[in-house]
Amino acid sequence: MIWRSFESEWVKLRRRRLWYGSYIAITGVVLLTTIVTIAGALHHADDRGDLTLAQLAHATGLSQGLMQSGVLLGAVSFSIAAFQFGGEFSHGTLRNLLVRQPRRSVLMTGKCLAVLTFLVGAVLVATMVGLCAAFAMAHLRSVPTGAWTSGVGMGDLGIVLGDLAISTCGFAIIGMIAGVLLRSSVIAIAAGLAVLLPVETIITDAVPGAARWLPAQLLEAIAQGGSTGASFRAALITMSAYLAGAVVIAMFVFVRRDVTA
């Protein structure tokens, strides 16, 4: 039954406007961050510790652009997920879905898995485009890329891609929860992005150590393999606990709340 709900959601996800729009947006984010990261690399190190061309030539240089795209990818993924779930309430289509699948937990699980696979696929496509852009930019800036294709470079790329996929899924799950609780895609996207981006940034700047506990900051740390605010392990454990509790609450509300439209 979960598989049928999964397939049902993929019927919607395969719509051309949604498919192309989402994949182009996510690919554009990775492409932009890759180009800007390599184009902005310095010839010599400075006091701020900015990325240099010498650092780009290392085995980890290929994944630098991907690492910097975590927050923007998260914002796009959050919006897509919130739209998919909140839109069911806004457009009045949820009642029809529940007629075909009255087990709400099954319906929500299938929809969630479909959206996550959709977004992970988009990240994979965006990564391939971003890698092509990275090699092109490296050629323009005369950065040697021999280390990028070594075993160490490919291994590091796989780790970064995995971290980015986890972060993207985390943002998407938050978007789904916002859509279910607020029952409106517009309100969920507006409120969610406002809290996750500017509000969290202000709190992080104003309160020392706050990045260790804020969801968007934790997901950014996961995408980058750890940050000064939180290690990868600490961010992953804390975020997993947050998401587990939030999913339970959202599932309870979704199962118990009446559908009137």
C-alpha positions in Angstrom: 0.0 0.0 0.0 2.9 2.3 0.7 4.3 1.5 -2.8 1.0 2.5 -4.4 1.0 5.8 -2.5 4.6 6.2 -3.7 3.6 5.6 -7.3 0.6 7.9 -7.0 2.8 10.8 -5.9 5.3 10.1 -8.7 2.4 10.6 -11.2 2.3 14.2 -9.9 6.1 14.6 -9.7 6.5 13.6 -13.4 4.5 16.6 -14.6 6.8 18.5 -17.0 6.5 21.9 -15.3 7.3 20.5 -11.9 10.0 18.2 -13.1 11.9 20.6 -15.3 11.3 23.5 -12.9 12.6 21.7 -9.9 15.6 20.1 -11.6 16.6 23.3 -13.4 16.4 25.2 -10.1 18.5 22.7 -8.2 21.0 22.4 -11.0 21.2 26.1 -11.2 22.0 26.4 -7.5 24.9 23.9 -7.8 26.1 25.4 -11.0 26.2 28.9 -9.6 27.9 28.0 -6.3 30.5 25.9 -8.2 31.3 28.8 -10.6 31.4 31.4 -7.9 33.6 29.3 -5.6 36.2 28.6 -8.2 36.1 32.1 -9.7 36.5 33.7 -6.3 39.5 31.6 -5.3 42.5 33.7 -4.4 46.0 33.4 -5.8 47.6 33.7 -2.4 46.3 33.0 1.1 45.0 35.9 3.2 44.2 36.5 6.9 40.6 35.5 6.5 41.4 32.0 5.3 39.6 32.3 2.0 39.9 29.5 -0.5 43.0 29.7 -2.7 43.9 28.2 -6.1 46.5 26.0 -4.4 43.8 24.5 -2.2 41.6 23.9 -5.2 44.3 21.8 -6.8 44.1 19.3 -3.9 42.0 16.2 -4.1 39.2 17.9 -2.1 39.0 20.8 -4.6 36.4 19.1 -6.8 33.8 19.1 -4.1 34.3 22.7 -2.9 31.4 24.1 -4.9 29.1 21.3 -3.8 29.9 22.0 -0.1 28.9 25.6 -0.5 25.5 24.9 -2.0 23.9 23.3 1.1 21.7 26.2 2.2 20.5 27.2 -1.2 19.7 23.6 -2.1 18.0 23.3 1.2 15.8 26.3 0.5 14.7 25.0 -2.9 14.1 21.5 -1.5 12.1 22.9 1.4 9.9 24.9 -1.0 9.3 21.9 -3.3 8.3 19.6 -0.4 6.1 22.2 1.3 4.4 22.9 -2.0 3.7 19.2 -2.6 2.2 18.7 0.9 0.6 22.0 1.6 -0.9 22.1 -1.9 -3.0 19.1 -1.2 -4.9 21.2 1.4 -4.9 24.4 -0.6 -6.2 22.8 -3.8 -8.6 20.5 -2.1 -7.1 17.3 -3.6 -6.4 15.6 -0.3 -10.0 14.4 0.1 -9.8 12.6 -3.2 -6.6 10.9 -2.2 -8.1 9.8 1.1 -11.0 8.2 -0.7 -8.6 6.0 -2.6 -6.3 5.5 0.4 -8.1 6.1 3.8 -5.0 5.0 5.8 -3.5 8.4 6.3 -0.2 7.2 7.7 0.3 5.0 4.7 -0.5 7.9 2.3 1.8 10.3 4.0 4.7 7.8 4.1 4.4 7.0 0.4 4.2 10.7 -0.5 7.2 11.4 1.7 9.4 8.7 0.1 8.4 9.8 -3.4 9.4 13.5 -2.7 12.7 12.4 -1.1 13.6 10.2 -4.1 12.6 13.0 -6.5 14.9 15.5 -4.7 17.8 13.1 -4.3 17.6 12.4 -8.1 17.7 16.2 -8.7 20.9 16.5 -6.5 22.6 13.7 -8.5 21.8 15.4 -11.8 22.9 18.8 -10.5 26.1 17.2 -9.2 27.0 15.9 -12.7 26.4 19.4 -14.2 28.4 21.0 -11.4 31.4 18.7 -11.9 31.5 19.6 -15.6 31.4 23.3 -14.6 34.2 22.7 -12.0 36.5 21.2 -14.6 35.8 24.0 -17.1 36.4 26.7 -14.5 39.6 24.9 -13.3 40.8 25.0 -16.9 40.0 28.8 -17.2 41.9 29.5 -13.9 44.8 27.1 -14.7 44.1 24.9 -11.7 45.6 21.4 -12.2 42.9 18.7 -11.8 45.0 15.5 -11.7 44.3 15.1 -7.9 40.6 15.5 -8.5 40.3 12.2 -10.4 42.5 10.2 -8.0 41.1 7.6 -5.6 41.2 10.1 -2.7 39.4 12.8 -4.8 36.6 10.4 -5.9 36.3 9.2 -2.3 36.0 12.7 -1.0 33.4 13.5 -3.7 31.3 10.5 -2.7 31.3 11.6 1.0 30.4 15.2 0.1 27.6 14.0 -2.2 26.2 11.8 0.6 26.4 14.6 3.1 24.6 16.9 0.7 21.9 14.4 0.0 21.3 14.0 3.8 21.1 17.7 4.2 18.7 18.1 1.3 16.4 15.4 2.7 16.4 17.1 6.0 15.3 20.4 4.6 12.6 18.5 2.5 11.2 16.7 5.6 10.9 20.1 7.4 9.1 21.4 4.3 6.7 18.4 4.4 6.0 18.9 8.1 5.4 22.7 7.5 3.0 21.9 4.7 1.0 19.4 6.8 0.8 21.6 9.9 0.1 24.9 8.2 -2.1 23.3 5.4 -1.1 25.9 2.9 1.8 25.8 0.5 2.2 29.6 0.4 2.1 30.1 4.2 4.4 27.1 4.8 7.0 28.3 2.3 6.9 31.9 3.4 7.0 31.2 7.1 9.5 28.3 6.8 12.0 30.2 4.7 11.7 33.2 6.9 12.6 31.2 10.0 15.3 28.9 8.5 17.2 31.7 6.7 17.1 35.3 8.1 15.8 34.5 11.6 18.3 31.8 12.2 21.1 33.9 10.9 20.2 36.8 13.2 20.0 34.4 16.2 23.3 32.8 15.3 25.0 36.2 15.1 23.4 37.5 18.3 23.7 34.4 20.5 27.0 32.6 20.8 26.7 28.8 20.4 23.2 29.0 19.0 24.3 27.3 15.7 24.6 24.1 17.7 20.8 23.9 18.1 19.2 25.6 15.1 17.9 23.3 12.4 19.1 25.2 9.3 22.5 25.7 10.8 22.7 22.0 11.7 21.8 21.0 8.2 24.3 23.3 6.7 27.0 21.8 9.0 25.9 18.3 7.7 26.2 19.5 4.1 29.8 20.7 4.8 30.9 17.7 6.8 31.0 19.8 10.0 31.4 23.4 10.9 32.8 25.6 13.6 29.3 25.7 15.2 28.8 21.9 15.3 30.7 18.8 14.3 29.1 16.5 11.7 28.4 13.8 14.3 26.7 16.3 16.7 24.7 17.9 13.9 23.5 14.6 12.6 22.4 13.3 16.0 20.7 16.5 17.0 18.9 16.9 13.7 17.8 13.3 13.6 16.2 13.8 17.1 14.5 17.0 15.9 13.1 15.3 12.7 12.0 12.2 14.5 10.0 14.2 17.0 8.6 16.5 14.4 7.5 13.6 12.1 5.7 12.0 15.0 3.8 15.2 15.7 3.0 15.9 12.0 1.8 12.3 11.5 -0.4 12.5 14.6 -1.9 15.8 13.4 -2.4 14.5 9.9 -4.1 11.3 11.1 -6.4 13.0 13.6 -7.3 16.3 11.9 -10.6 16.5 9.9 -10.4 17.2 6.2 -13.1 19.7 5.3 -12.1 20.8 1.8 
